Amino acid sequence: MNLGIVGATGAVGVEIIKLIQKRNIKYDSLSLFASKRSVGKKFIINSIEYVVHELKEDVFNSLDYAIFSIGSSLSKKYIEIANLYGCVVIDNSSAFRMDPDVPLIIPEINANIIKKCDKIIANPNCSTIILNIVIAPIHKINPIKKIVVSTYQAASGAGLRAMEELKSQAESYCNNEEYDTRIFGRQYIWNAFSHNSSITENWYNEEEMKMVNETKKIMKDDNLKISATCVRIPVLRAHCESVSLTLENNIDIEKIYEVLKEAVGVKILDDRKNNIFPEPLIVSGKNDVYVGRIRKSLINKRTLELFISGDQLLKGAALNAIQIYEYLTYL
Amino acid sequence: MNLGIVGATGAVGVEIIKLIQKRNIKYDSLSLFASKRSVGKKFIINSIEYVVHELKEDVFNSLDYAIFSIGSSLSKKYIEIANLYGCVVIDNSSAFRMDPDVPLIIPEINANIIKKCDKIIANPNCSTIILNIVIAPIHKINPIKKIVVSTYQAASGAGLRAMEELKSQAESYCNNEEYDTRIFGRQYIWNAFSHNSSITENWYNEEEMKMVNETKKIMKDDNLKISATCVRIPVLRAHCESVSLTLENNIDIEKIYEVLKEAVGVKILDDRKNNIFPEPLIVSGKNDVYVGRIRKSLINKRTLELFISGDQLLKGAALNAIQIYEYLTYL
């Protein structure tokens, strides 16, 4: 169990390193990799100093497992090499998610489909994970037929530099200075904008299509009707989602509460009296995905509405990947 | 045409005063009113100085028209008095919106239902206006059967002090000081939260029910299926809405574009190549409500998705009220 963290200095990589310590993750050796500009950075993990090395092809020779949190084109290149060396990869990028031979895993939902021979395990998109972990238990008691989701996404999904850009804009606002807009090309503080991924042929953006296609794959239902609108809001590290779910049968709201209360990785926060529901600052740093505003839709008896918030860097990325590693090494 | 502005020093009142000058609004006399603590404040309008007076019962004796932008309980009290004095009121509050005898007006849509004998004209909720001005022209060519909307609402809807609180939190963030949370009871910067209005019996909040009920009234369709989720995001003065509309017939996307292009008060911003769509900072200060991300839903052929943004203080409140005044005085 020689473990490598690829992209160790990125927003997700740093969270993975924290989780390795926090969850007392088992390994025989641990190695950290990143691109050239981060080589030499140091991390103290369980009182041992680890130096970040450059990601090169031959590093996989000595690794059994690697968790990748780098861009999808680099992932594609290096995962093939890692696999050739016999290294099993958990990949946070979108590179292999829709590959029919690659399992797309949220451990609470479908870890059971991982096979011992799998060499790549894909971590779903962050918004997809946050949605699916809440709706999967509902689907079991009353099959989901239709999903309409609108997201409220944080800067963290675009990486550390995006978070820094947003923070820097608070400083610029206070000092009446020009905004640094290198990442998003616009003022982000006091603003909201359609997700910065490219618009695809069907006029949905790539982020929306990830949510759509990955949810269908995770739910094993190509005929699922799902549509998404992905929007960035000036929040640092947790996403929210407003979800309208149409189910096969009439909603039994008591049963919905019951099943969500029992769901692993999900926490209900639905304090209607005090108006306290899931919000980014409540869920930041939390492992669970929070759900509230649980209510029967005004539209029809089979529709349920929810408001969800989850830490994009934790369950949306690093935590889910670490849970997959835990599952693999317990197999 | 003796005109009074009631609530002249509030977020909406100040915008009404700006519009009076900008649009060269006609009146014989203009008087400004507010609560005790704002008495004595001065405004220069068309080079003439106006002093803010205290709102008292007898002020309506000398007024023909008044535009109210104060809380709904005060509105209820003073509008009755104003009407007794023969003063016609345009009311920004929710006090009379659902009164079957009071027209609920977005001039571009239904100014024609105003009767000469009407003594109260209600201005719809800001989120309702921003939604309806975009969907009304679509409804004309392909009747709307179902609306699912999620909002991204600015601080401005809660007034000037809410906007100040949000701005002050940027300062506090930069200086690492404690946040002033008097208005919303929570950190607002870098956060998002379910709209701060009370949760009603059906578990929707009051803001959501305003959107639902007022839209039905404006569209004259009690059977319209509509559901809303209202959320505040850290933006200063423009709201956004993610809208899924199910129509009676299959979507002809060209026709939708055509009708939105011709719609008064609506502007299409749908630059898929450069990823530029409606966003709060683009629409702040603009009269038009912007619409983009216009696309056929992935769910079915009769569903259309849109992303809308409009200045909450302008078309969402002050501008709509001023347009009603213009209409009334041209009658």
Interface residues (C-beta under 8 A of the other chain):
Chain A: K146 V148 S150 Y152 A170 E171 Y173 C174 R186 Q187 I189 W190 N191 A192 F193 S194 N196 S198 I199 N202 W203 Y204 N205 V212 K225 I226 S227 T229 V231 I233 P234 V235 L236 C240 S242 S244 R272 K273 N275 F277 E279 P280 L281 G292 R293 I294 R295 K296 S297 L298 I299 N300 T303 E305 F307 S309
Chain B: K146 V148 S150 Y152 A170 E171 Y173 C174 R186 Q187 I189 W190 N191 A192 F193 S194 N196 S198 I199 N202 W203 Y204 N205 V212 K225 I226 S227 T229 V231 I233 P234 V235 L236 C240 S242 S244 R272 K273 N275 F277 E279 P280 L281 G292 R293 I294 R295 K296 S297 L298 I299 N300 T303 E305 F307 S309
